[in-house]
Amino acid sequence: MGDVLLRAEGVTKHFPIREHLLGRRLLRAVDGVDLELARGETLGIVGESGCGKSTLGFVLLGLLPPTAGRVTFLGRDVHRAAGRELKRLRRDLQVVFQDPYGSLNPRMTVGEIVERPLIVHRLGSAAERRLQVAELFRAVGLRPEMVSRYPHEFSGGQRQRIALARAIATSPKLVVADEPTSALDVSVQAKILNLLKDLQASLGLTYVFISHDMRVIRHMCDRVAVMYLGKIVEISGKDALFDGPRHPYTRALLADVPGLDPRQRRRRQPALEGDPPSPMQPPAGCRFHPRCPFAQEVCRATEPALRPLGPAHLAACHLAETLGPG
């Protein structure tokens, strides 16, 4: 791996949930995640809804404090930063949210929305900021004369372009894109994804790209981390993961993808059945074993470690060598 931009070590995020008047239980949203992110790459985080991928993204950004573990960005602890150091981190770490309707303030013009980060970080005079906002609109494929309009006057795809303009306004080093196209029409999704790639190429951005859609992950990402019930169960370069998945959960996710290259489905297994167990009471052993068609007694008794199975390819499965590449 090249220059490491961000590192997560043992990151855990638990939420106390009151179930009745006398007690609480812990919702284990993220449970001991280790990650490294190289400058300029796109790391995909994929999994079913409720697996903890968005929570992990918010912890990486410093928007949620971890219950345990540490996140460092260029060697600086994201969750211990304060004052000027925190402000600098906020400038370098940005996010694009899933909902293009809820992420923009309806009381502000879109020009004011995009200019706001420049004001907060005191970047340029008023005249310079106006010019910068116009350039940002052009960069995301919108006309500068639209700046005086309000969010409700735009389509979903246009709103997500505005959200992208706001995210890149401070010239960040890392952008977390949390399901940025899932709320959009299929006809618009490809345009936004290609815009994200164009911006990365022109601005040197690094992405954490969160999605439940394996086709989108394949299009966008260099490496992929597969999450299940708060844990990473497989992480690899994109090609190695799609050509030879080593974890049964990854294999099942790929089996659910229509139209995937037959070489990447050569050992088709049954698609996923049932729902994941509750993150408030994860099963003992491998968390996937209640839904795994290959589960054995060791899977029910002992939690597998995330271990190397090939060059830069790790998986948490007791049976990975026996099953071979999927």
WOCOR-V133225 format. One line per field, one symbol per residue. ss: DSSP state (2 for helix, 1 for strand, 0 for the rest). phi: phi as a letter, one per 30 degrees, with the letter a starting at -180 (. if undefined). psi: psi as a letter, one per 40 degrees, with the letter a starting at -180 (. if undefined). A space follows every 50 residues. Layout:
# WOCOR-V133225
ss: ???
phi: ???
psi: ???
This chain:
# WOCOR-V133225
ss: 00011111111111111111001111111111111111000111110000 00222222222000000111111001100000222222222211110000 00000000122222222222000002222222222222200002222201 22200222222222222200000111110000000222222222222222 22200111111002222222001111110011111112222220000222 22222000000222200000000000000000000000222000002222 20000011110011100002222000
phi: .deddbbcbhdbbccdcdcadcabbcccdbbiccbbbdeicccdcbldei djddeeeddddidbdddajbbbbhicddccdaidddddddddcbbcddcd dddcddccdddddddeeddechcidedddddddddddddcicdedddddc eddcddddddddddeddcechdcbbccchdcdccdedceddddddedddd ddcidcccccaccdddeddcccbbcccbhibdcabadedddddbdccedd edddddddideedcbdcdceddbicdddddbdddiddcddccdcebdddd cbddddbdblehbbbcadcedddidd
psi: iahhdihhhfhhhihhhhdadeiiihhgdhgghhiihiheihhhhiiihe eeddddddddeedhiidiaihihfehhdeeiibdddddddddhiihidhe deehheeiidddddddddddefhiiddddddddddddddefihdeedeii deeiiddddddddddddedefidhhhhgfeedeiiddddddddddddddd ddefihihhhiehdddddddidihhhihfeiheihiiddddddgiehddd dddddehieihddefdghiiihiaiiiheegiiiaheedeeheehadddd dhhiihiheihfhiighdeddddah.
